Amino acid sequence: MIGPPGCGKGTQSVRIAGHYGIEHISSGDLLRRHVAERTTIGRTVEQCMQRGDLVPDHIVMDILRKPVEAASRRGGYVLDGFPRTVAQAEAAYRVAEPLGAAVRIALYLKAGRAELIRRLLARGAQTGRTDDTEQVISHRLDVFDEAAGPLLAYYSRRETLITIDGDQPVSQVTEAAIRRLDQARQQLGMPDISLAGTGGTHRTHDATISATTPARAAHAALSTRRHTGPGRL
């Protein structure tokens, strides 16, 4: 997933992961856990996150490597919160390509700035997140805007880039995203996915979806991978 803070990346990542029966991995959640547990990483990134700045690439790569590799072996993942820059996207490709899980499709959730600020302020009032103040929100959106252009251009050149209106109601965004993802998969000659039951098991294999974001935006990426076993794509 690619998209600005507040566009619904976390919600859509969870819903898309549930639809395809794969795992949701959030770089933001992992970082906030480190902060809450006062680990070495948490103490290093805490002030950076409170300011709304990007966490250094090597730290994010370190915390994501093991969960992403494990989820890939189990059938796939939605990666929410990474990559945020072209440099991170290129580094992620170098890691994913040897695993046979290179990105095929990038999903961009686009939303207006006023609506994003409204959503984030409401979330801050509800959850007490320290990075959901108006000053920090404005800075985070500026950071995203600076990185988004080059990142979208990178995925547009390298992969299939899908744009979805993130201002719509949640269920409509999900429906539009899954419809466009399935269409893109068909155009790329990737196998159909069919649910085998309420447990989220699928009858087809050979696909990995990863959802990521710059500045914690939302980028859902589809890739191919060979594997067997129940509950995998």
N, C-alpha and C positions, 0 to 999 in steps of 0.2 A: 504494500500500500504506500502511495505517496500522497501527501496532503498536509495542510497546515494544522497546527494544534487546534482542537475543537471541532474538526471536520467529521469526527465519528470513527476514527481509525480503530480504537480499541473495541468499540461495539461491533463494527463490521468485521474486524478480524476474528472475533469470537464466533460470530454468526456464520461466516464463511468456513471457518475451521470445522464448526459443527456440521454444516451441510455436507462437507466432503469427508468427514470422519477422520480428521487429522488434528495435530496439536497446535495450540496457540502459544507462542513465545513472545513475551513483551520485554524489550530491552529496558523500558522505563520501570516496569515492575521489578525487574531484577536489580536495577540500580537503587531503587527506593528501598528494597529489602536490605541491601548492603548498608545503606545509610541508617536504617532503623536498627540494624544489628551492630552498628559501630565497627564494622570491619575496616581493614586498612584501605580497601577500595572505597568504602562508604565515606570515610573521613576525607579522602582525597577529592571526591566528586561532589560533596555536599554543597559547598559554596557555589560551585559551578552551576549546579542544578537550580539552586535558589535564585541565581541571577538570570536564569533562562538561557545560559550559554551552552554550546555543544560540549559534551564530555569528550575528552581526547580519544582518538580512534583506537589506539592500542588497548585501552581499558575496555571499551565496548566489545571489541573483537575477543578479548580474553574471556569475558563473562558469557559471551554467546557461543563460543566454539563448541564446548561440550554438549549443551542442551540441543544445539542445532544438529550436530553429528548424530546424537542419540535419536532425535526425532526423525531424521532422515532414514535411519535404519529401521524405524518402526512404521515408515510409510509416508511421512511428509509433515509439513508444519506451516503455520502462518506466522511470519516474523513481523512483529509490530514494533516500530520505533527505530528501524535500521534497514538500509543505509540512509543517511541524511545528506551526504555529499557524494560527488563523483568519486573522490578518492576512496570513500568507504565502499561504494558500489563495486569499484574495480578490485578492491581487496577481497570483498565477499565473493566475487566471481572466481578469483584465484583459489579460494578455499573450496567453493562448491563444485567447480568444474571437475576436479579429480574424483569427486564422490558421485558423479553422474547426475547432479542435481542443479545444473546451471539454469538461470532464469530464462523463461520463454516469454512471459507476459507480465507487464507492469500495469497496475491499476491506480489511477490518480483520482482522488476524491477532491473535487473543487468546491469551495464555499466562499461566500462574501465575508469581508473583514468584520463588518458590523455584527453579523450573525455569529461569527466565531467568538468575538469578544463577549457577546451576550451569553453564549453557552458556557464559556470558560469562567466568567464571573459567577454564574449560577452554580457551576460545579464547585468552585472555590468556597462559596457560601455553604454548600451542602457538606463538603468533605473536609474543609479546612486545609487543603493543599497549599503550601507556602508559595508555590510557583503560579498560583492562580489569582494574583493581584493584578490590577489594571496596568501598573507600570511594567511588571514582569511579562504579562501577556503581550503587551505591545512590543516589547523587545524580542520575545520569542517569535512573534509573527514576522518581525523584520528579519530575524536570523533565517527563518524559513524562506522568505521571499528571496533573499540573497542567494541561497543555495538551490532553490527549486528550479530556476530556469536552466542552469547547466545540467542538473540531474535529469529533468524531463527530456532535455535534448539528447542526453546520453542514452536513455532508455528508448527514445523514439528512433534513434539510429540503430541501436543494437537489438532491440526486441520489438514485440507488438505492444504499443502503448494504448490503453483504454482510459477514457475520461468519463467520470460519472458525476452528476450533480449532487453534491453532498448537502445541499440545502433542503432536500426533500425529506419527508418523514422516514424514520429508520427502516421500516419494512419495505418501503419503495426503493430505498437505496440498495438494500440487500437483494431484492428481486432483480433490479437493473444490473447489479454487479454480477450476479450468478448467470443471468441470461447472456451478458456480454462475454463473460469468461468461457461459458460453454460454446458460444459461437466462435470465439477465437481458437479454442482448442480444436474444434471441428475443422476450421480453416487450416490449422497447422498439421492436421492429420493425426492428432492425438486421440486416444481411445475414448469412447463414451463412458460416462460414470453413471452408474445406477445404484440407488440405495437398495440394500438387501434386507432392510428391516429397521426397526426403530432404534436399534443399537448403533446405527451409523456405519455398519459394515457394508462394504461395496463389493460388487461382483467383478469389477474391472480393476486392473493394476496399471503400473507404469506412469504415474503422474505425481508430481510434488507441487504443492502450492506454498509459496512463502510470501507473507505480507509484511511489508516493512515501511518505514517512513523517515524522511529527513525532517529534522526538528520535530520529531515524533509525529510525523504525518503518516499517511496510510498508503502503503504500496503492496498490493497483492500480486505475487509473481508466480507464474505457473512454469514448472519445469518437468522434464521427463527423467524417470529413474526406474531401473529394473529391480523388482523385488517380488516376493511371494508371501502368502499368508493372509489370514482373515483381517478385516478392518483396515486394510491398507489401500492406497490409491494406485 
